[in-house]
Structure formats: C-alpha cells, structure tokens
Amino acid sequence: MPSYKAPSRDARFIINEVLKIEQYAALPGFAAATPDFVETVLEVAGKFAAEVIAPLNQIGDRQGCTRASDGSVTTPDGFKEAYAQFVASGWGTLSQPPEFGGQGLPHILAFAFEEFLSSANQSFGMYPGLTNGAASAILVKGSPEQMARYLPKMISGEWTGTKNLTEPQCGTDLGLIRTKAVPQADGSYAITGTKIFISAGEHDLAPNIIHLVLAKTPDAPDSTKGISLFIVPKFLLNEDGSPGARNAVSCGALEHKMGIHGNATCVMNYDGATGFLVGEENKGLAAMFIMMNAARLGVGMQGLAQAEVAYQNAVSYARERRQGRALTGPAEPDEKADPLFVHPDVRRMLMDAKAFNEGMRALALWGGLLVDLVHAAASEEERQAADDLIGLLTPVIKGYGTDKGYEVATNMQQVWGGHGYIAENGMEQFVRDARIAMIYEGANGVQAMDLVGRKLPANMGRAVQAFFALVDKECTESKEISALSDLATRGEKANGELKAATMWFMQNAMTNPNNAGAGAHHYMHIAGIVSLGLMWLRMGRTAAAALATGTGDAAFYQAKLTTARYYGERFTPDAGALRRKIEAGAEAMMALPVEAFATA
Amino acid sequence: MPSYKAPSRDARFIINEVLKIEQYAALPGFAAATPDFVETVLEVAGKFAAEVIAPLNQIGDRQGCTRASDGSVTTPDGFKEAYAQFVASGWGTLSQPPEFGGQGLPHILAFAFEEFLSSANQSFGMYPGLTNGAASAILVKGSPEQMARYLPKMISGEWTGTKNLTEPQCGTDLGLIRTKAVPQADGSYAITGTKIFISAGEHDLAPNIIHLVLAKTPDAPDSTKGISLFIVPKFLLNEDGSPGARNAVSCGALEHKMGIHGNATCVMNYDGATGFLVGEENKGLAAMFIMMNAARLGVGMQGLAQAEVAYQNAVSYARERRQGRALTGPAEPDEKADPLFVHPDVRRMLMDAKAFNEGMRALALWGGLLVDLVHAAASEEERQAADDLIGLLTPVIKGYGTDKGYEVATNMQQVWGGHGYIAENGMEQFVRDARIAMIYEGANGVQAMDLVGRKLPANMGRAVQAFFALVDKECTESKEISALSDLATRGEKANGELKAATMWFMQNAMTNPNNAGAGAHHYMHIAGIVSLGLMWLRMGRTAAAALATGTGDAAFYQAKLTTARYYGERFTPDAGALRRKIEAGAEAMMALPVEAFATA
C-alpha cells in the first residue's frame, strides 16, 4: 500500500521563511499566524491528513460510491467516520470568517492544508473543497439572511455544498444552459432541469447538502447574460434553520470514471425544486466566478498533491528496489545489484518531480498569500497589485500545475516499472486521479485562453508588466549569489521569452485572434516555467541566507540550492522552444478543412 | 461506444508511394507485394480489425480475464470466437516463412496490420503478438526438430506463445534471475521458479501454449552470462506432435492492472516443469534479444495505435460537440454554438496528433521495411546498412513512439472535456492501455540507454553517422520544394542539435558515464523528432510530386504538405531545448544524497 507523509517542513519553509508571513502580522487574521503557530498547524494538519485520511485512499478507489434505487448514495467504507472527524476537528473552518464560525486565519494556511488533504485522498478532499466554493459564493453574493441560515453549518462542515453548472449539452459554454427557474409567489423559484458531473452531489456524509445551481429565468437573455444563481438545499430549512422537507432534487445516476472513484459524481435531477436567488437575476455568472476562481487554485493544488504523493512513493521504491549497477561502477558491491537511485534516468524523473513539486508548492502558497492580500493588505494599491497578480497567476497555477502534476505522477509511476502498472501498488491511481484536474474547473485550454485572452490585455497589460518587473528584479538580485547565478541568468532568459511571446500576441492577435488561441497553451506553460523559476530564486535566496547565517538544517538548505540549479538546467530551456511554437502562429494549425481529419 | 476505422489509405500511401516497395520486387517475398496486392491486404486487414476485433475492446476492458481455482483462465466474451476467426483467416501467417506455413510476405505488411489490430484492441493483439515473438526465437535459435514440432502450429496461431523473463526480484536486470533449470537424464530440463507479468500466460484461446522461459542451469555463472532459454509447453507433445500430458506449469494469479484488462497478465509457477533447451546453455540472452527486438518495434506500434484510435474519436467529438464560438466570429451562426473544431487549442491537439500519428506510422513502417532488408537486401552492404539503421531506430520507435503515443492519447481525451473522463465513452481506456507501452519490453529509460550506451558507440558511431547523412541529404533535397523548405530548414537545425548532443556525449561521457545517462532520455526524444521530421520530408516530397503530376486525391496530398509544415513549426523547436538540457550534464542531477529526497 502506498504511503504518505505531509511535507510540513517544506510548507513551513515557504510560509515562514520564504514568504515571511510574520511581516503581515498587522493585517487582519495574520496576528495569530506566528511562525510557531504556523509550524504547529502544519504538523497537526499533516498528521491528520496522513493518518486519518490517506489510509482511505485506496479503499475509496476500489469501492467507489454506490447509489441505491431510492437515489441515496453511500460513500466508501470509512469516509463517513473520517468526515465526522474532519468536522469535529474544525479543519474546514481554518480561514473562514469568525462571524460564521470560522477561525479567521490567513488563506495560505488553508491552502497548505488543501495540498495535504488532496495528496492523502483527492476524492475525500473534494467534499469539503466543494463546500468551500459554495460557501464563498454565498459569502460574497448572498443576502444577510442567506448567510445567517446557511454559512455557519457549511463552514463548520456539518452541511456540504455543491456547484451545479454543467448540463449534457453545456460545459464550458454556459450560455447553453437550459435549466429553468420559474419565480413563485413566495419569492422562491421552481428549478427544473438536469445537471451532470456534479461532484459530491449526493452522499451520506452530511444531513444536508446545499446545491448552488445556475439556471435561467423565463424571460432571461439566451446567453451568459441570462444566467442566475440559486441556492437549492437538499432539505428545505425549517424556521429554526434545521433541515425540514425534502426538496425535489435527486441524484439520478453516478458516473463511472477513470479515477476519483471515492467522490460521488452525480447526475442531478431538479424537478421543480425550490430554489432561492443569490444576488440579482441574470448576474449568476459573476457569482459563479467567485466559486470558480477559488476552485481553480484548489485544483492547481490537486495537481501538485498527486505529484507529491506519487513522488514520495517513487522515492521509497527507488531506494528499496535493486536492479542493475551504477554506470560509474557498483555502488553497493556487496549486494547483487544497486538501488534504482543510482541510475541517472531514475534520478532525472525524481529530480524533475522534486523541482516541480517544491517550486509549485511555493507558487501555490504565494497564490494563497495573494488571496489574503487582496482582502487584507493595508493600502488600496497593495490590494490592487495582489489582485492583478493572483488574477494572472490563477490560470497558470491551475493549468500548468495540473498539466505538470499529471506528467510527474506518470513519471513516478514509471520509476516503479511494471509494478507501477499493478493496481495494488497504488501508483496508477495517482495518475488516474491526477488526470481529472486537467479537465474540471475549466479545461486547461480554457485556462490558457483566460490567461491570454482576458488576463493579459486587462488594464493595458498592467498585471503582466508588474509580473515581468518582479521577475527581472529577482533575477538581478539573485545573480549576485554564486549558487543562484546560473538559474538567475536562465530565469531572465525565460522571462525574456515570455515578454517576446507577449509582444508577439500584441502584434499578431489583433489581425487574427486565432494567433492568440494557437499559442495560448504554450504561453501558459512559459508563464509556469517563469513563475516556478521566480519561486526557486526566492527559495534559493532564503536558503543561501540561512546557510550563511548557519541557522542549522544545512542539508535542507543545500538541497534547495542544488534543486534550484537543477530547475534552471532542466526546466527553463523549454521556454525558448515554446516561444518559437507560438511565433509559428495559427496558419498551418487552422488551414485544413475538417474533412482532412477523417480517416481514409 | 468509441469507433475505429483502419487508416488503410495512409498505410498504403507510405508503403506504396513513399517507401515504394515495388522497387524491391526482385527480393525474396517482395514479388507478391505489388501495389494492388498491398492495397487489398490493407483494406481487408483494416476491415477485420475494425469489424471483428474493435467491438470487443470495451468489453475486454470491463470484463477482464478471470482465473478459476484450477488455474484456468477465461478471456472476455467474444475473444475466443474472434481469435478462431483470426487463425482461420491466417492473419498471423502474413510475413512468416513459407516452410512453416507462413505466407512469406514482407514484414512491413505484418507491421501495418499490427497497428490496426492494436488500435482495434491492444489486449487482443497481444496474444498473437507474443506468439510471434516466441516463434521468432525458435526460428533463429531452435533446433530443426524444435522448429518442425512447434513452429507450424505457432505460426498458424493454433497455439500461442509467451515470453517468461521477469521474476519478482528481477525486471530489467536479468542477471538476477533465480528460476532453475536442472538437466534430466533424457536431455530435457526440470524448470522451477516463479515468473511474473507474463502476458497471455494462460487463457482459453488455444489448446496449447508454448512458453519460452529464461532460467539458470545449476552451474551457470551468476550473471546475465548464465542465462539459458527453454521451451516449456503447457502440454507436452506426443510423438505425433499433438498435445499430450499436462506440464508442471500453471497460472498462480492474474494481475489487476491499470489497463489492457483483456489480456491475461499471469504469475506463472514452474514446478519442475519439463523444458527443452533452445540453442546453447548460457546463451539465452542473445536468443531473448531476438524476441525483444521484434517486440520493441511492435510496442512502438502500440504507442501509435492507441494515439490513432484516440485521435479518430477526438475528431468525431470535435465535429459533433458544439461549445462556444470561433474567436474570429460565429462559424455557424444559425446554430447556438460552433463545433469544437473552430477552437485553436482543440485544433492544436488534433494537429499534434495528426502530425505525430502519420509521421510515426511512416517511421514504424520504414522500420518494418528495414527489418525486411536486413534479411533480404541484395548485397551484404545493403543488409548491413539496414541492420545499422534498424538497430539505431528500434529504441527510438519504442521509446519516443510510446511516450508520445501516451501524450497524444491523453490530449485526445482532453478534447472530450469532462466526457473524456467517463468510462463509457472509452477515451480513458485508450490512455490506460497506452500507458503500459512505455513500461514493458524495456522501460523507456532502458530504451534511452540502449540508444545512447549501446547503439551510438557501436562500430565507432557508424549507424548514427549514416543516419545524420541521410537526414541532411533529405533536407538539402527538400529545400528546393517551396512547400517543404521551412520544414527542411527546421529539420536540418534539429539534426544539428542531434549531432551536437552526440558530440557532447563523446566529449563528456568518457570522464563521467552519468553524463550519458543523464541525457539519454532527452537524446532519444531528439532522435524521435529528427526521425519523424525525416519521414515528413519524405512524405512531403511524395505529396508534392503527386500534386505536380495531378494523380488525383489532391486534398489528401495537400493535407500532407500542410501537416508537414505544422510538424516543423510545432515539433522541431523542442530539439534545441532538449540539447540544452543534455548539455547541463549529470552534476546537479546526481548531487543530492538519497536522504535529501525524504519528505520532512
């Protein structure tokens, strides 16, 4: 059975030492997040994820969820008890607002925990993850009464939440939604329609499920401008707020999926269910994006999470499994063969994983901090700067993070050779689970278009210009540290490729917008490479400083410098190749008639 | 349910028009392979694969194989009947020697059929595939009596074969084999040991299974120099050659795997089973490599095969599924949304697939032709040249072909969005099935070391020098064709990167062999990029000539030229990035102590 240990030390390094969140102690919520407190939370959170949740991962994959003929859904053995423990320990409340029972801690801590939970068991982590998303929409767009009725139970985790967007004919293009919402005399709406791919749509973990549903009112415009958002509780609330009458919403079927078997992916049928409008009619898309953006960062974390747990198990195997001899001569001559670790190509895969995982963790946690600063920073200017950056980085964290997360999980399976293909060993589950993260919450091609079509041009490119400046400054300052000068030079070059690609879009997308579409995915990857390079420089500078002052833990910091160098050598060269692909434009890509793709 | 149509037209284009096998008509076996005959074989083979075998693919995945308590194994519904039809139609005999019942046709035709069969149903295709490999070892290393007793039934497909290498403690490193072979008074050997991951080790398709087993005789050297190869039939043969007494070999368990569920992956227990030595004692490794090399080309074909069938189903979906609008304005304004095909990022994935699949098909079929020329070419010089090239290209076809095949299958699943993750739609099966090809028959890291450590330095680099010259010549000649000049320039540049990387190994691997190991995988990918570039130039020249002479089918040839251009734009830039990674060497990769990989 695969094992998992939360990378608490590494998360602590990033939060306390690299991002130095102590410096924000004056901001709301940050005062409590002292270095010691952060350390304790990470340790306890890591223990919970590793000891309570991780042991259910393989069970969840094998059993999956089951739907009875009455539409009720049973989660895999142990999920219910573990979820009760999750609620009892208050893990869902970490960064939620105190007025609804939250602990009011910085989001960055909840983000760190999200990684641990998702590594331990992605399917399990999705139940509270979706609750979070639903709660965040009510928190921003709900009425005071809605907040009071729903948020305390959702934030505690006593009730869970869902997000109902997709319909059979409607995925990315939400303008195609057909679910109807007909106003009723009492101010509620009757919701009728079918939603598919609804994660955690029905289950036995909680006594109530609060569905957030996109639907169209009868006279709404037939486009994304005609979408409204509704709260549709599984059980309507009594006056006192307790669950009362069963609402006309039910799970019609469970999907059979490649992975995340432990999470119930439901077809949800709404048959005149009672729904309550959130915010204004026809303004549902904006509310949906609140759920979406938080969810996208969480999904990026999932990419990292599967890469991390797969990496840990590949490391164990590479240490234990003996096969062949080192190219430089037997490393352990008394044994019949050397451990896999001696083979450069095994090292390559492990170092790629290490460089990606640690860099991605830093990027995602920085993203968490930016989310905090959007709300909490002292000045409007700082809040705006944080908002610009996180807006730009969200599609990168989601898209690059999950593309690479899947690639790393696949490579870690490769380290296991034939044994990686065998279900019992668990490596192939990591790959299957990681696969969904590239698809849901906006497929990665949609992320790429969000980045290139929306985030780049916004405010005349203000966000990306700020990002360029940030990277250049980091490179310049890092060049003076000899252990980092190679990475700094390479990072600067990669940043130059990103700038050139940006310029190319500016010059060529106006005449033909397909030129932007044709390069968007590559651009997202360059942005990912540069972003992780930035984080590796920051980590490297922190490590170099720690080594210089001799704070102890020298091996840890030395490994950071070596991995930073490796990152520069093996990740940054792709930026130039990607830029050249972008500059090829859309012509050959779009030239063929559709018939040319038919097999003859 | 996914669909499949064999790309017979494309295979015919490659065999008849690009490789022009008509020119070899004077060589043994080639006389029959006239263009018309090739066309007919491809059409009938394609029909058989698509109509008889493909419909069983999803059934096989869902049902898997089942083992009864007596060790017998049942294949999924329909496999037995389909296999009987396979045998009755003589599909296994295509390129086998006439003296044992084969049709004696060029291997290239059997290769083309292998792709179709594997696209239709990889699990099914493995049964005859393994038989082929086992037969080839007997054909080269067996005694005349062994050939006479086993080959006719194996070549007809009446009996199947297996290859038993792997043991629990022994994968790549065959020196670790523990299975014992004790000589008996009658000249046979008693074989005892456990073999794992034995594909098609036990099943209900054939009345006998001929296992080829690597084992060690009692006084053999404890290394790869002490391995012998044995024939161990499931049923020992009577004097008249009919299956007689049950041998002491049995299936102890079936593995539960990520994919290829329709193929029985067995733990095989040998309990003093009667085995017959093939060739000489301690010379088993050489015989094994005969099976291996043929198998590796076949596995490369599997990478292409899954990419191809996944591509076909992604194309269908992209034509039918409507979501969003073209960036350039509504393509079909009367519909509520445009088909996915209008979106550049969807096109990118489809064009990547098209460029890889058609290029890879050309490379693999050229490989098939080279296998023929190794045996059949008129002069020793030509035979040697063919042998050099196919030796060099085998790890490229296997390693690059399966890495990219998996990547393409994953991207084709991505085209389907959320629906690609749903089992019923079949896209995720292609990914799971494709995954094994990167692992078995020598994991791709082993292929990379075979290329860099064995094939490059052999005969002072004769093979790779010949390859460089071939590519340069093709580039020079193609530059004169305007539609190909961009690809020719880019191909020449990529070939330059390959030369530079080769030179770098020569200069740096002597002092530290890890420098070769650290870059081997990247080198294999550059070699793949250059090889497919070579094939695209050849295909492009053929297409340009056909267009110039107006032979008809202009859309087909025009699509080749456009796809060739796309290949140059989107595949060749990676060669430079890979070279830079190689030149980073092994230092940072190998620097960290193993403890630095432990999670803290």
Contacts between the chains, C-beta under 8 A, distances in Angstrom:
chain1	res1	chain2	res2	distance
A	5	B	599	4.6
A	6	B	599	7.7
A	7	B	599	5.2
A	7	B	600	7.2
A	8	B	600	7.6
A	9	B	599	8.0
A	9	B	600	3.8
A	10	B	599	7.8
A	10	B	600	7.0
A	166	B	418	6.6
A	169	B	322	7.9
A	170	B	323	7.7
A	171	B	323	5.9
A	171	B	417	5.3
A	171	B	418	6.2
A	172	B	323	5.3
A	172	B	324	6.0
A	172	B	417	7.1
A	173	B	322	7.9
A	173	B	323	4.4
A	173	B	324	4.5
A	173	B	337	5.4
A	175	B	336	7.8
A	175	B	337	7.6
A	176	B	322	8.0
A	176	B	323	7.4
A	176	B	336	6.2
A	176	B	337	6.2
A	196	B	418	7.9
A	197	B	418	5.0
A	255	B	422	5.4
A	256	B	422	6.7
A	256	B	423	4.1
A	256	B	424	6.5
A	257	B	421	5.4
A	257	B	422	6.1
A	257	B	423	6.3
A	257	B	428	7.8
A	258	B	421	5.2
A	258	B	422	8.0
A	258	B	423	6.7
A	258	B	428	3.8
A	258	B	431	7.5
A	258	B	432	7.4
A	259	B	421	7.7
A	312	B	599	5.4
A	315	B	597	4.6
A	315	B	598	7.1
A	315	B	599	7.9
A	318	B	597	8.0
A	319	B	594	6.2
A	319	B	597	8.0
A	322	B	169	7.9
A	322	B	173	7.9
A	322	B	176	7.9
A	323	B	170	7.8
A	323	B	171	5.9
A	323	B	172	5.3
A	323	B	173	4.3
A	323	B	176	7.4
A	324	B	172	6.1
A	324	B	173	4.5
A	327	B	453	8.0
A	327	B	513	3.9
A	327	B	514	5.6
A	327	B	516	7.3
A	327	B	517	5.2
A	328	B	512	7.2
A	328	B	513	5.9
A	328	B	514	6.2
A	336	B	175	7.8
A	336	B	176	6.2
A	336	B	222	8.0
A	337	B	173	5.4
A	337	B	175	7.6
A	337	B	176	6.1
A	339	B	594	8.0
A	341	B	594	5.6
A	343	B	445	7.2
A	343	B	517	6.6
A	344	B	514	5.0
A	344	B	516	8.0
A	344	B	517	3.1
A	344	B	518	4.3
A	344	B	520	7.4
A	344	B	586	5.8
A	344	B	589	6.2
A	344	B	590	6.6
A	345	B	445	3.7
A	345	B	448	6.2
A	345	B	449	6.9
A	345	B	517	6.0
A	345	B	518	7.8
A	345	B	520	6.1
A	345	B	521	5.5
A	346	B	445	6.9
A	347	B	518	7.5
A	347	B	589	5.2
A	347	B	590	5.9
A	348	B	518	6.4
A	348	B	521	6.3
A	348	B	589	6.0
A	349	B	445	7.9
A	350	B	597	6.3
A	351	B	588	7.6
A	351	B	589	5.4
A	351	B	592	7.7
A	354	B	597	6.8
A	406	B	410	7.5
A	410	B	406	7.5
A	410	B	435	7.6
A	413	B	435	7.7
A	414	B	438	6.5
A	414	B	439	6.8
A	414	B	443	6.5
A	414	B	444	7.3
A	414	B	445	7.4
A	417	B	171	5.3
A	417	B	172	7.1
A	417	B	439	6.1
A	417	B	443	5.4
A	418	B	166	6.6
A	418	B	171	6.2
A	418	B	196	7.9
A	418	B	197	5.0
A	418	B	439	5.8
A	418	B	440	6.4
A	420	B	439	6.8
A	421	B	257	5.4
A	421	B	258	5.2
A	421	B	259	7.7
A	421	B	435	6.9
A	421	B	436	5.5
A	421	B	439	5.8
A	422	B	255	5.4
A	422	B	256	6.7
A	422	B	257	6.1
A	422	B	258	8.0
A	423	B	256	4.1
A	423	B	257	6.3
A	423	B	258	6.7
A	424	B	256	6.5
A	428	B	257	7.7
A	428	B	258	3.8
A	428	B	432	8.0
A	428	B	435	7.6
A	431	B	258	7.5
A	431	B	435	7.3
A	432	B	258	7.3
A	432	B	428	8.0
A	432	B	432	7.6
A	435	B	410	7.5
A	435	B	413	7.6
A	435	B	421	6.8
A	435	B	428	7.5
A	435	B	431	7.3
A	436	B	421	5.5
A	438	B	414	6.5
A	439	B	414	6.8
A	439	B	417	6.1
A	439	B	418	5.7
A	439	B	420	6.8
A	439	B	421	5.8
A	440	B	418	6.4
A	443	B	414	6.5
A	443	B	417	5.4
A	444	B	414	7.3
A	445	B	343	7.2
A	445	B	345	3.6
A	445	B	346	6.9
A	445	B	349	7.8
A	445	B	414	7.3
A	448	B	345	6.2
A	449	B	345	6.9
A	453	B	327	7.9
A	512	B	328	7.1
A	513	B	327	3.9
A	513	B	328	5.9
A	514	B	327	5.6
A	514	B	328	6.2
A	514	B	344	5.0
A	516	B	327	7.3
A	516	B	344	8.0
A	517	B	327	5.2
A	517	B	343	6.6
A	517	B	344	3.1
A	517	B	345	6.0
A	518	B	344	4.3
A	518	B	345	7.8
A	518	B	347	7.5
A	518	B	348	6.4
A	520	B	344	7.4
A	520	B	345	6.1
A	521	B	345	5.5
A	521	B	348	6.4
A	555	B	593	7.6
A	555	B	595	7.1
A	555	B	596	6.5
A	556	B	600	7.0
A	558	B	596	8.0
A	559	B	592	5.6
A	559	B	596	4.1
A	562	B	588	5.7
A	562	B	591	5.0
A	562	B	592	5.6
A	562	B	596	7.8
A	563	B	592	7.5
A	565	B	588	4.6
A	566	B	588	4.2
A	566	B	589	6.3
A	569	B	581	6.7
A	569	B	584	3.5
A	569	B	588	5.9
A	570	B	581	5.3
A	570	B	584	6.5
A	570	B	589	7.9
A	573	B	576	7.7
A	573	B	577	4.1
A	573	B	578	7.7
A	573	B	580	4.1
A	573	B	581	5.6
A	574	B	574	7.7
A	574	B	577	4.9
A	576	B	573	7.7
A	576	B	576	6.9
A	576	B	577	6.2
A	577	B	573	4.1
A	577	B	574	4.9
A	577	B	576	6.2
A	577	B	577	4.0
A	578	B	573	7.7
A	580	B	573	4.1
A	581	B	569	6.7
A	581	B	570	5.3
A	581	B	573	5.6
A	584	B	569	3.5
A	584	B	570	6.5
A	586	B	344	5.7
A	588	B	351	7.6
A	588	B	562	5.8
A	588	B	565	4.6
A	588	B	566	4.2
A	588	B	569	5.9
A	589	B	344	6.2
A	589	B	347	5.2
A	589	B	348	6.0
A	589	B	351	5.4
A	589	B	566	6.3
A	589	B	570	7.8
A	590	B	344	6.5
A	590	B	347	5.9
A	591	B	562	5.0
A	592	B	351	7.8
A	592	B	559	5.7
A	592	B	562	5.6
A	592	B	563	7.5
A	593	B	555	7.5
A	594	B	319	6.1
A	594	B	339	8.0
A	594	B	341	5.5
A	595	B	555	7.1
A	596	B	555	6.5
A	596	B	558	8.0
A	596	B	559	4.1
A	596	B	562	7.8
A	597	B	315	4.6
A	597	B	319	8.0
A	597	B	350	6.3
A	597	B	354	6.7
A	598	B	315	7.1
A	599	B	5	4.6
A	599	B	6	7.7
A	599	B	7	5.2
A	599	B	9	8.0
A	599	B	10	7.8
A	599	B	312	5.4
A	599	B	315	7.9
A	600	B	7	7.2
A	600	B	8	7.6
A	600	B	9	3.8
A	600	B	10	7.0
A	600	B	556	7.1
